[in-house]
Amino acid sequence: MAASSAYTVEVLGYAEDLMYMMDEVRQWRQDNCVYAPRTEFYWISETLVFLVTFNTCIEAISFARSFEGRLLEPQAAASSGI
């Protein structure tokens, strides 16, 4: 089975915005009927780094525009799928 690409969007915020950001992402996905197979976050000092991975470039770009994020370089998805 050929590997497909995964498209990850990085959104930066403040550490105290985690719950707000998670709720906004959930609502955006529901409103746009988009499935994001992986969502993760971490902090660098006081900066919240939120990463959301999509299966299509179109979904990733739409999300990045909605949240003022940036599309990272596409990564090959594992054959087991993301």
mmCIF file of the N, C-alpha and C atoms, coordinates in Angstrom:
data_MODEL
# 
_entry.id   MODEL 
# 
loop_
_atom_site.group_PDB 
_atom_site.id 
_atom_site.type_symbol 
_atom_site.label_atom_id 
_atom_site.label_alt_id 
_atom_site.label_comp_id 
_atom_site.label_asym_id 
_atom_site.label_entity_id 
_atom_site.label_seq_id 
_atom_site.pdbx_PDB_ins_code 
_atom_site.Cartn_x 
_atom_site.Cartn_y 
_atom_site.Cartn_z 
_atom_site.occupancy 
_atom_site.B_iso_or_equiv 
_atom_site.pdbx_formal_charge 
_atom_site.auth_seq_id 
_atom_site.auth_comp_id 
_atom_site.auth_asym_id 
_atom_site.auth_atom_id 
_atom_site.pdbx_PDB_model_num 
ATOM 1   N N  . MET A 1 1  ? 0.842   -1.159 0.000  1.00 0.00 ? 1  MET A N  1 
ATOM 2   C CA . MET A 1 1  ? 0.000   0.000  0.000  1.00 0.00 ? 1  MET A CA 1 
ATOM 3   C C  . MET A 1 1  ? 0.895   1.232  0.000  1.00 0.00 ? 1  MET A C  1 
ATOM 4   N N  . ALA A 1 2  ? 0.637   2.166  -0.901 1.00 0.00 ? 2  ALA A N  1 
ATOM 5   C CA . ALA A 1 2  ? 1.452   3.368  -1.016 1.00 0.00 ? 2  ALA A CA 1 
ATOM 6   C C  . ALA A 1 2  ? 1.144   4.325  0.119  1.00 0.00 ? 2  ALA A C  1 
ATOM 7   N N  . ALA A 1 3  ? 2.181   5.006  0.587  1.00 0.00 ? 3  ALA A N  1 
ATOM 8   C CA . ALA A 1 3  ? 2.002   5.985  1.649  1.00 0.00 ? 3  ALA A CA 1 
ATOM 9   C C  . ALA A 1 3  ? 1.373   7.245  1.067  1.00 0.00 ? 3  ALA A C  1 
ATOM 10  N N  . SER A 1 4  ? 0.474   7.842  1.818  1.00 0.00 ? 4  SER A N  1 
ATOM 11  C CA . SER A 1 4  ? -0.125  9.102  1.404  1.00 0.00 ? 4  SER A CA 1 
ATOM 12  C C  . SER A 1 4  ? 0.507   10.218 2.221  1.00 0.00 ? 4  SER A C  1 
ATOM 13  N N  . SER A 1 5  ? 0.186   11.439 1.862  1.00 0.00 ? 5  SER A N  1 
ATOM 14  C CA . SER A 1 5  ? 0.740   12.570 2.598  1.00 0.00 ? 5  SER A CA 1 
ATOM 15  C C  . SER A 1 5  ? -0.186  12.975 3.734  1.00 0.00 ? 5  SER A C  1 
ATOM 16  N N  . ALA A 1 6  ? 0.421   13.496 4.779  1.00 0.00 ? 6  ALA A N  1 
ATOM 17  C CA . ALA A 1 6  ? -0.314  14.086 5.883  1.00 0.00 ? 6  ALA A CA 1 
ATOM 18  C C  . ALA A 1 6  ? 0.059   15.561 5.918  1.00 0.00 ? 6  ALA A C  1 
ATOM 19  N N  . TYR A 1 7  ? -0.906  16.426 6.145  1.00 0.00 ? 7  TYR A N  1 
ATOM 20  C CA . TYR A 1 7  ? -0.709  17.863 6.121  1.00 0.00 ? 7  TYR A CA 1 
ATOM 21  C C  . TYR A 1 7  ? -0.949  18.415 7.515  1.00 0.00 ? 7  TYR A C  1 
ATOM 22  N N  . THR A 1 8  ? 0.091   18.984 8.099  1.00 0.00 ? 8  THR A N  1 
ATOM 23  C CA . THR A 1 8  ? 0.006   19.468 9.471  1.00 0.00 ? 8  THR A CA 1 
ATOM 24  C C  . THR A 1 8  ? 0.028   20.989 9.497  1.00 0.00 ? 8  THR A C  1 
ATOM 25  N N  . VAL A 1 9  ? -0.884  21.533 10.303 1.00 0.00 ? 9  VAL A N  1 
ATOM 26  C CA . VAL A 1 9  ? -0.975  22.973 10.494 1.00 0.00 ? 9  VAL A CA 1 
ATOM 27  C C  . VAL A 1 9  ? -0.516  23.292 11.912 1.00 0.00 ? 9  VAL A C  1 
ATOM 28  N N  . GLU A 1 10 ? 0.314   24.317 12.027 1.00 0.00 ? 10 GLU A N  1 
ATOM 29  C CA . GLU A 1 10 ? 0.789   24.783 13.321 1.00 0.00 ? 10 GLU A CA 1 
ATOM 30  C C  . GLU A 1 10 ? 0.113   26.114 13.636 1.00 0.00 ? 10 GLU A C  1 
ATOM 31  N N  . VAL A 1 11 ? -0.484  26.187 14.831 1.00 0.00 ? 11 VAL A N  1 
ATOM 32  C CA . VAL A 1 11 ? -1.124  27.408 15.296 1.00 0.00 ? 11 VAL A CA 1 
ATOM 33  C C  . VAL A 1 11 ? -0.486  27.772 16.627 1.00 0.00 ? 11 VAL A C  1 
ATOM 34  N N  . LEU A 1 12 ? -0.086  29.022 16.779 1.00 0.00 ? 12 LEU A N  1 
ATOM 35  C CA . LEU A 1 12 ? 0.540   29.474 18.018 1.00 0.00 ? 12 LEU A CA 1 
ATOM 36  C C  . LEU A 1 12 ? -0.452  30.282 18.834 1.00 0.00 ? 12 LEU A C  1 
ATOM 37  N N  . GLY A 1 13 ? -0.361  30.139 20.153 1.00 0.00 ? 13 GLY A N  1 
ATOM 38  C CA . GLY A 1 13 ? -1.220  30.896 21.057 1.00 0.00 ? 13 GLY A CA 1 
ATOM 39  C C  . GLY A 1 13 ? -0.531  31.039 22.396 1.00 0.00 ? 13 GLY A C  1 
ATOM 40  N N  . TYR A 1 14 ? -1.290  31.419 23.381 1.00 0.00 ? 14 TYR A N  1 
ATOM 41  C CA . TYR A 1 14 ? -0.766  31.571 24.732 1.00 0.00 ? 14 TYR A CA 1 
ATOM 42  C C  . TYR A 1 14 ? -1.148  30.355 25.557 1.00 0.00 ? 14 TYR A C  1 
ATOM 43  N N  . ALA A 1 15 ? -0.332  30.003 26.519 1.00 0.00 ? 15 ALA A N  1 
ATOM 44  C CA . ALA A 1 15 ? -0.537  28.798 27.323 1.00 0.00 ? 15 ALA A CA 1 
ATOM 45  C C  . ALA A 1 15 ? -1.932  28.745 27.927 1.00 0.00 ? 15 ALA A C  1 
ATOM 46  N N  . GLU A 1 16 ? -2.450  29.879 28.354 1.00 0.00 ? 16 GLU A N  1 
ATOM 47  C CA . GLU A 1 16 ? -3.776  29.889 28.994 1.00 0.00 ? 16 GLU A CA 1 
ATOM 48  C C  . GLU A 1 16 ? -4.916  29.685 27.998 1.00 0.00 ? 16 GLU A C  1 
ATOM 49  N N  . ASP A 1 17 ? -4.618  29.662 26.698 1.00 0.00 ? 17 ASP A N  1 
ATOM 50  C CA . ASP A 1 17 ? -5.646  29.499 25.666 1.00 0.00 ? 17 ASP A CA 1 
ATOM 51  C C  . ASP A 1 17 ? -5.951  28.047 25.308 1.00 0.00 ? 17 ASP A C  1 
ATOM 52  N N  . LEU A 1 18 ? -5.361  27.070 25.991 1.00 0.00 ? 18 LEU A N  1 
ATOM 53  C CA . LEU A 1 18 ? -5.501  25.668 25.584 1.00 0.00 ? 18 LEU A CA 1 
ATOM 54  C C  . LEU A 1 18 ? -6.956  25.227 25.501 1.00 0.00 ? 18 LEU A C  1 
ATOM 55  N N  . MET A 1 19 ? -7.726  25.399 26.548 1.00 0.00 ? 19 MET A N  1 
ATOM 56  C CA . MET A 1 19 ? -9.115  24.929 26.542 1.00 0.00 ? 19 MET A CA 1 
ATOM 57  C C  . MET A 1 19 ? -9.937  25.669 25.484 1.00 0.00 ? 19 MET A C  1 
ATOM 58  N N  . TYR A 1 20 ? -9.716  26.959 25.355 1.00 0.00 ? 20 TYR A N  1 
ATOM 59  C CA . TYR A 1 20 ? -10.412 27.741 24.340 1.00 0.00 ? 20 TYR A CA 1 
ATOM 60  C C  . TYR A 1 20 ? -10.058 27.223 22.945 1.00 0.00 ? 20 TYR A C  1 
ATOM 61  N N  . MET A 1 21 ? -8.782  27.001 22.716 1.00 0.00 ? 21 MET A N  1 
ATOM 62  C CA . MET A 1 21 ? -8.319  26.542 21.409 1.00 0.00 ? 21 MET A CA 1 
ATOM 63  C C  . MET A 1 21 ? -8.892  25.166 21.079 1.00 0.00 ? 21 MET A C  1 
ATOM 64  N N  . MET A 1 22 ? -8.882  24.262 22.038 1.00 0.00 ? 22 MET A N  1 
ATOM 65  C CA . MET A 1 22 ? -9.428  22.927 21.796 1.00 0.00 ? 22 MET A CA 1 
ATOM 66  C C  . MET A 1 22 ? -10.907 23.006 21.436 1.00 0.00 ? 22 MET A C  1 
ATOM 67  N N  . ASP A 1 23 ? -11.650 23.857 22.117 1.00 0.00 ? 23 ASP A N  1 
ATOM 68  C CA . ASP A 1 23 ? -13.070 24.022 21.823 1.00 0.00 ? 23 ASP A CA 1 
ATOM 69  C C  . ASP A 1 23 ? -13.284 24.629 20.442 1.00 0.00 ? 23 ASP A C  1 
ATOM 70  N N  . GLU A 1 24 ? -12.488 25.639 20.088 1.00 0.00 ? 24 GLU A N  1 
ATOM 71  C CA . GLU A 1 24 ? -12.610 26.266 18.774 1.00 0.00 ? 24 GLU A CA 1 
ATOM 72  C C  . GLU A 1 24 ? -12.279 25.284 17.643 1.00 0.00 ? 24 GLU A C  1 
ATOM 73  N N  . VAL A 1 25 ? -11.253 24.476 17.831 1.00 0.00 ? 25 VAL A N  1 
ATOM 74  C CA . VAL A 1 25 ? -10.878 23.480 16.822 1.00 0.00 ? 25 VAL A CA 1 
ATOM 75  C C  . VAL A 1 25 ? -11.990 22.447 16.669 1.00 0.00 ? 25 VAL A C  1 
ATOM 76  N N  . ARG A 1 26 ? -12.512 21.961 17.784 1.00 0.00 ? 26 ARG A N  1 
ATOM 77  C CA . ARG A 1 26 ? -13.615 20.990 17.741 1.00 0.00 ? 26 ARG A CA 1 
ATOM 78  C C  . ARG A 1 26 ? -14.809 21.569 16.987 1.00 0.00 ? 26 ARG A C  1 
ATOM 79  N N  . GLN A 1 27 ? -15.162 22.820 17.297 1.00 0.00 ? 27 GLN A N  1 
ATOM 80  C CA . GLN A 1 27 ? -16.305 23.461 16.650 1.00 0.00 ? 27 GLN A CA 1 
ATOM 81  C C  . GLN A 1 27 ? -16.054 23.656 15.156 1.00 0.00 ? 27 GLN A C  1 
ATOM 82  N N  . TRP A 1 28 ? -14.847 24.071 14.778 1.00 0.00 ? 28 TRP A N  1 
ATOM 83  C CA . TRP A 1 28 ? -14.519 24.261 13.366 1.00 0.00 ? 28 TRP A CA 1 
ATOM 84  C C  . TRP A 1 28 ? -14.634 22.944 12.614 1.00 0.00 ? 28 TRP A C  1 
ATOM 85  N N  . ARG A 1 29 ? -14.091 21.862 13.196 1.00 0.00 ? 29 ARG A N  1 
ATOM 86  C CA . ARG A 1 29 ? -14.163 20.554 12.543 1.00 0.00 ? 29 ARG A CA 1 
ATOM 87  C C  . ARG A 1 29 ? -15.613 20.114 12.374 1.00 0.00 ? 29 ARG A C  1 
ATOM 88  N N  . GLN A 1 30 ? -16.426 20.326 13.386 1.00 0.00 ? 30 GLN A N  1 
ATOM 89  C CA . GLN A 1 30 ? -17.840 19.954 13.302 1.00 0.00 ? 30 GLN A CA 1 
ATOM 90  C C  . GLN A 1 30 ? -18.561 20.792 12.249 1.00 0.00 ? 30 GLN A C  1 
ATOM 91  N N  . ASP A 1 31 ? -18.356 22.097 12.268 1.00 0.00 ? 31 ASP A N  1 
ATOM 92  C CA . ASP A 1 31 ? -19.023 22.993 11.318 1.00 0.00 ? 31 ASP A CA 1 
ATOM 93  C C  . ASP A 1 31 ? -18.619 22.702 9.882  1.00 0.00 ? 31 ASP A C  1 
ATOM 94  N N  . ASN A 1 32 ? -17.378 22.284 9.666  1.00 0.00 ? 32 ASN A N  1 
ATOM 95  C CA . ASN A 1 32 ? -16.874 22.056 8.317  1.00 0.00 ? 32 ASN A CA 1 
ATOM 96  C C  . ASN A 1 32 ? -16.861 20.585 7.921  1.00 0.00 ? 32 ASN A C  1 
ATOM 97  N N  . CYS A 1 33 ? -17.389 19.724 8.779  1.00 0.00 ? 33 CYS A N  1 
ATOM 98  C CA . CYS A 1 33 ? -17.437 18.279 8.515  1.00 0.00 ? 33 CYS A CA 1 
ATOM 99  C C  . CYS A 1 33 ? -16.067 17.750 8.105  1.00 0.00 ? 33 CYS A C  1 
ATOM 100 N N  . VAL A 1 34 ? -15.063 18.108 8.889  1.00 0.00 ? 34 VAL A N  1 
ATOM 101 C CA . VAL A 1 34 ? -13.688 17.724 8.594  1.00 0.00 ? 34 VAL A CA 1 
ATOM 102 C C  . VAL A 1 34 ? -13.189 16.792 9.679  1.00 0.00 ? 34 VAL A C  1 
ATOM 103 N N  . TYR A 1 35 ? -12.556 15.728 9.252  1.00 0.00 ? 35 TYR A N  1 
ATOM 104 C CA . TYR A 1 35 ? -11.943 14.782 10.172 1.00 0.00 ? 35 TYR A CA 1 
ATOM 105 C C  . TYR A 1 35 ? -10.445 15.060 10.222 1.00 0.00 ? 35 TYR A C  1 
ATOM 106 N N  . ALA A 1 36 ? -9.929  15.315 11.419 1.00 0.00 ? 36 ALA A N  1 
ATOM 107 C CA . ALA A 1 36 ? -8.485  15.506 11.601 1.00 0.00 ? 36 ALA A CA 1 
ATOM 108 C C  . ALA A 1 36 ? -7.997  14.324 12.424 1.00 0.00 ? 36 ALA A C  1 
ATOM 109 N N  . PRO A 1 37 ? -7.232  13.435 11.825 1.00 0.00 ? 37 PRO A N  1 
ATOM 110 C CA . PRO A 1 37 ? -6.845  12.211 12.519 1.00 0.00 ? 37 PRO A CA 1 
ATOM 111 C C  . PRO A 1 37 ? -5.905  12.408 13.691 1.00 0.00 ? 37 PRO A C  1 
ATOM 112 N N  . ARG A 1 38 ? -5.234  13.554 13.760 1.00 0.00 ? 38 ARG A N  1 
ATOM 113 C CA . ARG A 1 38 ? -4.308  13.748 14.878 1.00 0.00 ? 38 ARG A CA 1 
ATOM 114 C C  . ARG A 1 38 ? -4.281  15.215 15.279 1.00 0.00 ? 38 ARG A C  1 
ATOM 115 N N  . THR A 1 39 ? -4.420  15.444 16.579 1.00 0.00 ? 39 THR A N  1 
ATOM 116 C CA . THR A 1 39 ? -4.309  16.773 17.154 1.00 0.00 ? 39 THR A CA 1 
ATOM 117 C C  . THR A 1 39 ? -3.388  16.659 18.353 1.00 0.00 ? 39 THR A C  1 
ATOM 118 N N  . GLU A 1 40 ? -2.410  17.530 18.434 1.00 0.00 ? 40 GLU A N  1 
ATOM 119 C CA . GLU A 1 40 ? -1.500  17.508 19.572 1.00 0.00 ? 40 GLU A CA 1 
ATOM 120 C C  . GLU A 1 40 ? -1.094  18.926 19.912 1.00 0.00 ? 40 GLU A C  1 
ATOM 121 N N  . PHE A 1 41 ? -0.561  19.106 21.105 1.00 0.00 ? 41 PHE A N  1 
ATOM 122 C CA . PHE A 1 41 ? -0.116  20.422 21.527 1.00 0.00 ? 41 PHE A CA 1 
ATOM 123 C C  . PHE A 1 41 ? 1.045   20.282 22.492 1.00 0.00 ? 41 PHE A C  1 
ATOM 124 N N  . TYR A 1 42 ? 1.800   21.345 22.601 1.00 0.00 ? 42 TYR A N  1 
ATOM 125 C CA . TYR A 1 42 ? 2.875   21.433 23.579 1.00 0.00 ? 42 TYR A CA 1 
ATOM 126 C C  . TYR A 1 42 ? 3.172   22.901 23.808 1.00 0.00 ? 42 TYR A C  1 
ATOM 127 N N  . TRP A 1 43 ? 3.954   23.181 24.834 1.00 0.00 ? 43 TRP A N  1 
ATOM 128 C CA . TRP A 1 43 ? 4.313   24.551 25.154 1.00 0.00 ? 43 TRP A CA 1 
ATOM 129 C C  . TRP A 1 43 ? 5.801   24.761 24.966 1.00 0.00 ? 43 TRP A C  1 
ATOM 130 N N  . ILE A 1 44 ? 6.135   25.950 24.501 1.00 0.00 ? 44 ILE A N  1 
ATOM 131 C CA . ILE A 1 44 ? 7.514   26.435 24.496 1.00 0.00 ? 44 ILE A CA 1 
ATOM 132 C C  . ILE A 1 44 ? 7.454   27.744 25.270 1.00 0.00 ? 44 ILE A C  1 
ATOM 133 N N  . SER A 1 45 ? 7.987   27.710 26.486 1.00 0.00 ? 45 SER A N  1 
ATOM 134 C CA . SER A 1 45 ? 7.852   28.840 27.425 1.00 0.00 ? 45 SER A CA 1 
ATOM 135 C C  . SER A 1 45 ? 6.369   29.121 27.619 1.00 0.00 ? 45 SER A C  1 
ATOM 136 N N  . GLU A 1 46 ? 5.933   30.316 27.305 1.00 0.00 ? 46 GLU A N  1 
ATOM 137 C CA . GLU A 1 46 ? 4.526   30.695 27.470 1.00 0.00 ? 46 GLU A CA 1 
ATOM 138 C C  . GLU A 1 46 ? 3.722   30.537 26.175 1.00 0.00 ? 46 GLU A C  1 
ATOM 139 N N  . THR A 1 47 ? 4.338   29.984 25.146 1.00 0.00 ? 47 THR A N  1 
ATOM 140 C CA . THR A 1 47 ? 3.675   29.845 23.854 1.00 0.00 ? 47 THR A CA 1 
ATOM 141 C C  . THR A 1 47 ? 3.067   28.455 23.701 1.00 0.00 ? 47 THR A C  1 
ATOM 142 N N  . LEU A 1 48 ? 1.784   28.414 23.371 1.00 0.00 ? 48 LEU A N  1 
ATOM 143 C CA . LEU A 1 48 ? 1.083   27.167 23.082 1.00 0.00 ? 48 LEU A CA 1 
ATOM 144 C C  . LEU A 1 48 ? 1.281   26.862 21.603 1.00 0.00 ? 48 LEU A C  1 
ATOM 145 N N  . VAL A 1 49 ? 1.789   25.678 21.308 1.00 0.00 ? 49 VAL A N  1 
ATOM 146 C CA . VAL A 1 49 ? 1.963   25.232 19.923 1.00 0.00 ? 49 VAL A CA 1 
ATOM 147 C C  . VAL A 1 49 ? 0.942   24.123 19.702 1.00 0.00 ? 49 VAL A C  1 
ATOM 148 N N  . PHE A 1 50 ? 0.006   24.374 18.813 1.00 0.00 ? 50 PHE A N  1 
ATOM 149 C CA . PHE A 1 50 ? -1.086  23.454 18.536 1.00 0.00 ? 50 PHE A CA 1 
ATOM 150 C C  . PHE A 1 50 ? -0.869  22.887 17.137 1.00 0.00 ? 50 PHE A C  1 
ATOM 151 N N  . LEU A 1 51 ? -0.788  21.572 17.003 1.00 0.00 ? 51 LEU A N  1 
ATOM 152 C CA . LEU A 1 51 ? -0.588  20.924 15.704 1.00 0.00 ? 51 LEU A CA 1 
ATOM 153 C C  . LEU A 1 51 ? -1.807  20.078 15.366 1.00 0.00 ? 51 LEU A C  1 
ATOM 154 N N  . VAL A 1 52 ? -2.352  20.302 14.183 1.00 0.00 ? 52 VAL A N  1 
ATOM 155 C CA . VAL A 1 52 ? -3.510  19.536 13.723 1.00 0.00 ? 52 VAL A CA 1 
ATOM 156 C C  . VAL A 1 52 ? -3.164  18.971 12.355 1.00 0.00 ? 52 VAL A C  1 
ATOM 157 N N  . THR A 1 53 ? -3.310  17.670 12.212 1.00 0.00 ? 53 THR A N  1 
ATOM 158 C CA . THR A 1 53 ? -2.944  16.976 10.979 1.00 0.00 ? 53 THR A CA 1 
ATOM 159 C C  . THR A 1 53 ? -4.201  16.603 10.195 1.00 0.00 ? 53 THR A C  1 
ATOM 160 N N  . PHE A 1 54 ? -4.136  16.799 8.896  1.00 0.00 ? 54 PHE A N  1 
ATOM 161 C CA . PHE A 1 54 ? -5.254  16.497 8.000  1.00 0.00 ? 54 PHE A CA 1 
ATOM 162 C C  . PHE A 1 54 ? -4.789  15.555 6.900  1.00 0.00 ? 54 PHE A C  1 
ATOM 163 N N  . ASN A 1 55 ? -5.743  14.881 6.270  1.00 0.00 ? 55 ASN A N  1 
ATOM 164 C CA . ASN A 1 55 ? -5.436  13.976 5.167  1.00 0.00 ? 55 ASN A CA 1 
ATOM 165 C C  . ASN A 1 55 ? -5.364  14.690 3.826  1.00 0.00 ? 55 ASN A C  1 
ATOM 166 N N  . THR A 1 56 ? -5.986  15.880 3.729  1.00 0.00 ? 56 THR A N  1 
ATOM 167 C CA . THR A 1 56 ? -5.967  16.598 2.454  1.00 0.00 ? 56 THR A CA 1 
ATOM 168 C C  . THR A 1 56 ? -5.387  18.003 2.641  1.00 0.00 ? 56 THR A C  1 
ATOM 169 N N  . CYS A 1 57 ? -4.749  18.459 1.624  1.00 0.00 ? 57 CYS A N  1 
ATOM 170 C CA . CYS A 1 57 ? -4.151  19.791 1.633  1.00 0.00 ? 57 CYS A CA 1 
ATOM 171 C C  . CYS A 1 57 ? -5.232  20.864 1.714  1.00 0.00 ? 57 CYS A C  1 
ATOM 172 N N  . ILE A 1 58 ? -6.342  20.673 1.045  1.00 0.00 ? 58 ILE A N  1 
ATOM 173 C CA . ILE A 1 58 ? -7.431  21.655 1.043  1.00 0.00 ? 58 ILE A CA 1 
ATOM 174 C C  . ILE A 1 58 ? -7.957  21.883 2.453  1.00 0.00 ? 58 ILE A C  1 
ATOM 175 N N  . GLU A 1 59 ? -8.168  20.804 3.214  1.00 0.00 ? 59 GLU A N  1 
ATOM 176 C CA . GLU A 1 59 ? -8.640  20.934 4.594  1.00 0.00 ? 59 GLU A CA 1 
ATOM 177 C C  . GLU A 1 59 ? -7.602  21.652 5.450  1.00 0.00 ? 59 GLU A C  1 
ATOM 178 N N  . ALA A 1 60 ? -6.343  21.305 5.265  1.00 0.00 ? 60 ALA A N  1 
ATOM 179 C CA . ALA A 1 60 ? -5.278  21.918 6.048  1.00 0.00 ? 60 ALA A CA 1 
ATOM 180 C C  . ALA A 1 60 ? -5.177  23.416 5.769  1.00 0.00 ? 60 ALA A C  1 
ATOM 181 N N  . ILE A 1 61 ? -5.263  23.806 4.508  1.00 0.00 ? 61 ILE A N  1 
ATOM 182 C CA . ILE A 1 61 ? -5.192  25.222 4.152  1.00 0.00 ? 61 ILE A CA 1 
ATOM 183 C C  . ILE A 1 61 ? -6.385  25.980 4.719  1.00 0.00 ? 61 ILE A C  1 
ATOM 184 N N  . SER A 1 62 ? -7.548  25.405 4.625  1.00 0.00 ? 62 SER A N  1 
ATOM 185 C CA . SER A 1 62 ? -8.750  26.045 5.174  1.00 0.00 ? 62 SER A CA 1 
ATOM 186 C C  . SER A 1 62 ? -8.611  26.253 6.676  1.00 0.00 ? 62 SER A C  1 
ATOM 187 N N  . PHE A 1 63 ? -8.112  25.249 7.376  1.00 0.00 ? 63 PHE A N  1 
ATOM 188 C CA . PHE A 1 63 ? -7.908  25.348 8.816  1.00 0.00 ? 63 PHE A CA 1 
ATOM 189 C C  . PHE A 1 63 ? -6.863  26.412 9.134  1.00 0.00 ? 63 PHE A C  1 
ATOM 190 N N  . ALA A 1 64 ? -5.757  26.411 8.408  1.00 0.00 ? 64 ALA A N  1 
ATOM 191 C CA . ALA A 1 64 ? -4.692  27.391 8.641  1.00 0.00 ? 64 ALA A CA 1 
ATOM 192 C C  . ALA A 1 64 ? -5.216  28.815 8.462  1.00 0.00 ? 64 ALA A C  1 
ATOM 193 N N  . ARG A 1 65 ? -6.013  29.037 7.460  1.00 0.00 ? 65 ARG A N  1 
ATOM 194 C CA . ARG A 1 65 ? -6.572  30.370 7.234  1.00 0.00 ? 65 ARG A CA 1 
ATOM 195 C C  . ARG A 1 65 ? -7.528  30.760 8.352  1.00 0.00 ? 65 ARG A C  1 
ATOM 196 N N  . SER A 1 66 ? -8.307  29.819 8.828  1.00 0.00 ? 66 SER A N  1 
ATOM 197 C CA . SER A 1 66 ? -9.284  30.099 9.884  1.00 0.00 ? 66 SER A CA 1 
ATOM 198 C C  . SER A 1 66 ? -8.631  30.430 11.220 1.00 0.00 ? 66 SER A C  1 
ATOM 199 N N  . PHE A 1 67 ? -7.466  29.840 11.479 1.00 0.00 ? 67 PHE A N  1 
ATOM 200 C CA . PHE A 1 67 ? -6.819  30.006 12.778 1.00 0.00 ? 67 PHE A CA 1 
ATOM 201 C C  . PHE A 1 67 ? -5.493  30.757 12.700 1.00 0.00 ? 67 PHE A C  1 
ATOM 202 N N  . GLU A 1 68 ? -5.246  31.417 11.584 1.00 0.00 ? 68 GLU A N  1 
ATOM 203 C CA . GLU A 1 68 ? -4.007  32.164 11.388 1.00 0.00 ? 68 GLU A CA 1 
ATOM 204 C C  . GLU A 1 68 ? -2.777  31.289 11.672 1.00 0.00 ? 68 GLU A C  1 
ATOM 205 N N  . GLY A 1 69 ? -2.859  30.057 11.173 1.00 0.00 ? 69 GLY A N  1 
ATOM 206 C CA . GLY A 1 69 ? -1.763  29.115 11.349 1.00 0.00 ? 69 GLY A CA 1 
ATOM 207 C C  . GLY A 1 69 ? -0.914  29.040 10.105 1.00 0.00 ? 69 GLY A C  1 
ATOM 208 N N  . ARG A 1 70 ? 0.034   28.114 10.137 1.00 0.00 ? 70 ARG A N  1 
ATOM 209 C CA . ARG A 1 70 ? 0.873   27.911 8.946  1.00 0.00 ? 70 ARG A CA 1 
ATOM 210 C C  . ARG A 1 70 ? 0.933   26.425 8.637  1.00 0.00 ? 70 ARG A C  1 
ATOM 211 N N  . LEU A 1 71 ? 0.900   26.129 7.363  1.00 0.00 ? 71 LEU A N  1 
ATOM 212 C CA . LEU A 1 71 ? 0.973   24.763 6.873  1.00 0.00 ? 71 LEU A CA 1 
ATOM 213 C C  . LEU A 1 71 ? 2.431   24.338 6.862  1.00 0.00 ? 71 LEU A C  1 
ATOM 214 N N  . LEU A 1 72 ? 2.744   23.268 7.577  1.00 0.00 ? 72 LEU A N  1 
ATOM 215 C CA . LEU A 1 72 ? 4.102   22.747 7.602  1.00 0.00 ? 72 LEU A CA 1 
ATOM 216 C C  . LEU A 1 72 ? 4.325   21.878 6.375  1.00 0.00 ? 72 LEU A C  1 
ATOM 217 N N  . GLU A 1 73 ? 5.558   21.519 6.113  1.00 0.00 ? 73 GLU A N  1 
ATOM 218 C CA . GLU A 1 73 ? 5.873   20.660 4.972  1.00 0.00 ? 73 GLU A CA 1 
ATOM 219 C C  . GLU A 1 73 ? 5.110   19.339 5.092  1.00 0.00 ? 73 GLU A C  1 
ATOM 220 N N  . PRO A 1 74 ? 4.497   18.857 4.000  1.00 0.00 ? 74 PRO A N  1 
ATOM 221 C CA . PRO A 1 74 ? 3.770   17.578 4.062  1.00 0.00 ? 74 PRO A CA 1 
ATOM 222 C C  . PRO A 1 74 ? 4.704   16.433 4.460  1.00 0.00 ? 74 PRO A C  1 
ATOM 223 N N  . GLN A 1 75 ? 4.173   15.528 5.244  1.00 0.00 ? 75 GLN A N  1 
ATOM 224 C CA . GLN A 1 75 ? 4.916   14.349 5.679  1.00 0.00 ? 75 GLN A CA 1 
ATOM 225 C C  . GLN A 1 75 ? 4.243   13.113 5.128  1.00 0.00 ? 75 GLN A C  1 
ATOM 226 N N  . ALA A 1 76 ? 5.039   12.121 4.771  1.00 0.00 ? 76 ALA A N  1 
ATOM 227 C CA . ALA A 1 76 ? 4.469   10.855 4.315  1.00 0.00 ? 76 ALA A CA 1 
ATOM 228 C C  . ALA A 1 76 ? 3.831   10.167 5.511  1.00 0.00 ? 76 ALA A C  1 
ATOM 229 N N  . ALA A 1 77 ? 2.600   9.755  5.356  1.00 0.00 ? 77 ALA A N  1 
ATOM 230 C CA . ALA A 1 77 ? 1.892   9.051  6.423  1.00 0.00 ? 77 ALA A CA 1 
ATOM 231 C C  . ALA A 1 77 ? 2.358   7.618  6.471  1.00 0.00 ? 77 ALA A C  1 
ATOM 232 N N  . ALA A 1 78 ? 2.352   7.044  7.626  1.00 0.00 ? 78 ALA A N  1 
ATOM 233 C CA . ALA A 1 78 ? 2.728   5.634  7.789  1.00 0.00 ? 78 ALA A CA 1 
ATOM 234 C C  . ALA A 1 78 ? 1.728   4.772  7.037  1.00 0.00 ? 78 ALA A C  1 
ATOM 235 N N  . SER A 1 79 ? 2.152   3.625  6.611  1.00 0.00 ? 79 SER A N  1 
ATOM 236 C CA . SER A 1 79 ? 1.261   2.739  5.841  1.00 0.00 ? 79 SER A CA 1 
ATOM 237 C C  . SER A 1 79 ? 0.044   2.320  6.650  1.00 0.00 ? 79 SER A C  1 
ATOM 238 N N  . SER A 1 80 ? 0.156   2.372  7.982  1.00 0.00 ? 80 SER A N  1 
ATOM 239 C CA . SER A 1 80 ? -0.993  2.035  8.822  1.00 0.00 ? 80 SER A CA 1 
ATOM 240 C C  . SER A 1 80 ? -2.012  3.151  8.826  1.00 0.00 ? 80 SER A C  1 
ATOM 241 N N  . GLY A 1 81 ? -1.632  4.327  8.312  1.00 0.00 ? 81 GLY A N  1 
ATOM 242 C CA . GLY A 1 81 ? -2.538  5.462  8.240  1.00 0.00 ? 81 GLY A CA 1 
ATOM 243 C C  . GLY A 1 81 ? -2.494  6.305  9.492  1.00 0.00 ? 81 GLY A C  1 
ATOM 244 N N  . ILE A 1 82 ? -2.783  7.566  9.293  1.00 0.00 ? 82 ILE A N  1 
ATOM 245 C CA . ILE A 1 82 ? -2.872  8.493  10.430 1.00 0.00 ? 82 ILE A CA 1 
ATOM 246 C C  . ILE A 1 82 ? -4.306  8.841  10.637 1.00 0.00 ? 82 ILE A C  1 
# 
